[in-house]
């Protein structure tokens, strides 16, 4: 039986662990922290629990598969609740749009708030998204891309769906309203991309949401992590917490073990859910032998996230509210390209109590609010600027959507790009690994299988097909195929 070590317990690490264990591999999962989940872990603060990261659950069948391959049911472990509406978009001029749950309702909403023409244009945009989805997600999301040739054969269809356009350009081509353009091109920000530079392939997220819906895990996203931990332990996986990988040991061009803070663990193969840029630099000590990685990779923006609870129940606030700044292109340019501190951020507000009453904790409402910010290549000193941005965010929420917020907060704390860099070991504190631009897609992303060393594999946001919960879960399907090809089924 081949022994595999998984480094990191984000959704990528948890999913590849489940998949390999179902195929008979002897799997050990190691995690730096005392809890599992990576970006999806749960924070406990003054008797409140907060989702640390992803709260938009789409394509839930990908999670269900991790249980069904062991003849188990996800529903026996955790309950997924439908979110209604998916998002409320709040624009700078005070207008808002409730989006998602029922297509007919959303189309009527666009028609009533804007025009009949805009509603028809949205249907056309969604049809275009479906075409991209059919190609890029259904056909290619779990296909290994190990050579340029593996991409070239798909170029004719990629050209037809205009992969060369950005997501914003693709939306603008269909829609004529500024507010709708901003709202309907926001999805790249959920996977670390700038709508003005992310390839329009990522427009597939539009249709993906309609295909399977948007859900929230009852009790918090951490309940999915807890469910997977219970499953893996039940199936005989060894889980080592508070165990940080310091070096991947290679002998005769083959992985033979991992040196950790608790000693050496021998193995036949390693799968890294750790950030690839960090891994090559700090755990391997060499650069990846791949043409695309000889260029200067562009890493995603980072995140400033304020977690707070209020004694007032803001019952009119939806589960997911996206508040757009007055600036759009200029703001994103400041974040992604200029990498400067912004004092007028766009915001994503998460209020789980809107869907899950159990998240009204201690009779108080719980939230997090996320602001995209530059990664740490900006050299912003967050020890100096963190309180400043926190105050800006509270003032914005108070003005736009949550009256008397400042006097109702009973608990709060925040994380900055320093958390992503120092706690999650991501390069420059990037929130989502490398950006989802075309020249960093498919073969041009980090390889799911390393070319330099036998027995070394990757899953997670920087590998194919990319970030976001469906993307990261799909990376494990790609990597599983490669490992089974190399080692066979161990059953």
Buried (B, 14 or more C-beta within 10 A) or exposed (E): EBBBBBBBBBBBBBBBBBBBBBBEBBBBBBBBBEBBBBBBBBBEEEEBBBBBBBBBBBBBEBBBBBBEBBEBEBEEBBBBBEBBBBBBBBBBEEEBBBBBBEEEBBBEBBBEBBBEEBBBBBEEBBEBBBBBBBBBBEEBBBBBBBEEEBBEEBEEBBEEBBBEBBBBBBBBBBBEBBBBBBBBBBBBBBBBBBBBBBBBBBBBBBBBBBBBBBBBBBBBBBBBBBBBBEBBEEBEBBBBBEBBBEBBBBEEEEBBBBBBEEEEBEBBBBBBBBBBBBBBEBBBEEEBEBEBBEEEBBBBBBBBBBBBBBEBBBEEBBBBBBBBBEBBEEBBBBBBEEBEBBEBBBBBBBBBBBBBEEBBBEEBBBBBBBBBBBBBBBEBEBEEBBEEBBEBBBEBBBEBBBEEBEEBBBBBBBBBBBBBBEBBBBBBBBBBBBBBBBEBBBBBBBBBBBEBBBBBBBBBBBBBBBBBBBBBBBBBBBBBBBBBEEBEEBE
